Amino acid sequence: MLITHDTRCALEAVVDLVNTAPETDTAQDALPDVAALAEFVRGHDISDVGVLGEADLAAVREVRGKFARIFAAPDALGAAGLINELVAAAGTTPRLTDHDGYDWHVHYFAPGASVADHLAADCGMALAFFVVAGEQERLRRCEAPDCRRAFVDLSRNRSRRYCDSRTCGNRLHVAAYRARRKEAAG
């Protein structure tokens, strides 16, 4: 599956955005205030975003919840419906651009769009490409029992199970190894 630079950037942004949500009712939101949203915008080089405010934070949190539902969709039909709803509400306006030293690429958000509409349009379209390619199952949640972080499985054989093999994957493999050794030692 060919993934262009702008699609990869949008995928990274949507995964990082979904993963800012608290995993439990007692966990902290990693997007607690406008300053954190501004840092998120800077960290992902999101262009054409004006001055951010509380309304932007609330709207981005709402979009984040919709993206989370896409990652939880049981099938392509469910994901497609959620993506269609999200992208339509953002008022997509595809246009070619070559700003900030990047080659030609497509922006799906309308000029002057809010940061929430920008994310909904560009990230929603990035996820739509996976559904169109028959690859919706690559939009996953970590299988570690104590982690539900979102990720996009870009492995050749669609075999990735953990958000990070160095943390979640390694931790589970070490635990299984220790359990086997303990059982063998008897």
N, C-alpha and C positions, 0 to 999 in steps of 0.2 A: 504494500500500500504506500503510495507516494504521499508524503506529508510535506507541504511547503513550509517555509520559514514562518510565515505569518500564522498558519494553522498551528504549528508547533507552539508558538508563543501564546496563542489563544488557549490551547490545551493546558499549558503550564499554568496560565492564569486561572482557568476554571477549576483545575484540581486544587491549586493553592487556595482559591476562594472557598471552595466547598470545605476544605480542611481547616478553615478558620472557625467554623461553627463548633460550639461546645458539643462534645460527644455524650455528655450526661447533663442532667439538670443542675448538678453541683459544679460542673467544670466551668472554667472561665471562657468567655468568648475571646478569640484572638483578634477580633475586629471590634474592640471596645469603644472606640471614639473616632472622631474625625481625623485626628493625627495618625492613627493606625491606618485608616483608609487612605490618607495621603501617602503614607509610606508604601502601602500596597500598590498604589497607582505608580509611584516612582520606581519601585522595585520591578514592576512589569512593563516599564516604558509605555504606559498607556497614554496615547497622544490625544490632543484636542479636548482636554478636560479643563474646565474653568476652575474657579474657586469652589472648594468643597464645603458643604455644610451638613447640619444634622439631617436635613431631608435627604441628602445624598446617601448618608450612612444608612438610614432606614430603608431606602429603596434598594441599596446594594444588598443589605441583609435579606430582603424579600426575594431578590433575584437569586441569592445564594441558596435559599430554601428550595426554589424551583429547580436549580441545577442539581441539588442533592436528590430530588425526586427522580431526575433523569438517570442518575447513577444507580438508583434503586429500582428502576423500571424492570419488570420481569421479562420483557420481550421488546422487539423492535417496534411493534405497533404501539405499545405504551410509551416508549421513548419518543417515537415520532410525534405522537399527539402532544406530549409535553413540550417538545422542541418547537413545534408549529405554533403553539400558544405563546411561548416565550418570545420567539422571533417576531411574530406578528405584533405583539404588544409593544415591542421596541421600535416599531416603525422603520424597518430596515430599508436602507437606501444604498444598494451596492454602488461603489465607485472605485475606480482605479486611482492609485496614488503612489508616489515614489519619494516620500519624505525621509528626513533624518539619515540619509546615506543608504537607505534600503532600496533594493530594486523594486520594480513594479509589483504591487500586491493589491488585494481588494480589501477595502473597508466596507463593512455592512451597515455601520451606524450612520445616521444622518448628521450632516454638519451641525455643530452646536448641540448635539445630543448630550443628555446627562451621562454621568459615569455608569449608572445602572443600565441605561439603554445601550450604551457602548458595549458593556460586558455582555448583556443579553444578546445583542445582535452578533458581535464577532465570535464570542465563545459558543453561542447557540449554533451558529453556522459550522464551526469547527466540529461540534458534536454531531451535527446533521450529516457531515461527510462520512462519519463512521456508520451511521444507520444506512445511508445510501449504498455504501460499499459492503453491506451485509456484515459489518464488524461491530455491532452494538455490544456484543458480549465482551469487548475489550474495555468497556467502561466499567470498572470494578471497584469493589471495596476490599480492603485487606482482610485476609482470612485468619489472621492471628486472633485468638479469642478475646484479647484485651485491646484490640485496635480495630477501628472501622474506617480508617483513612481512605479517601478516594485515590485512585490512580488510573492511568490509561496504560493498558498492557500493550506495549509496542514490540514484544518479543516475536520472533518469526513464527513460532508454533503456538502462540496464545497460551503459554504455560505459566506465566507469572502469577503468583498467588499472594504475594505480600507487597505492601507499599514500599518497603525497603528491605532488600535481602540482607543487608548488614545489621539491621536492628531486629525487626520482627521475624524475618526468616531465620536468621542465625540463632536468635534466642530460642525459637521453637525447635530447631535442629539440635541445639545443645541440650535442651531439656529432654528431648527424645533419646539422645545418646546416653545421658545420665540415667534415665529410667531403664534403658536396656542393660546398662552396666550393673545397676543396682539389682535388677531381676536376675542377671547371670551370677552375681556374687551370692545371691540368695538368702 
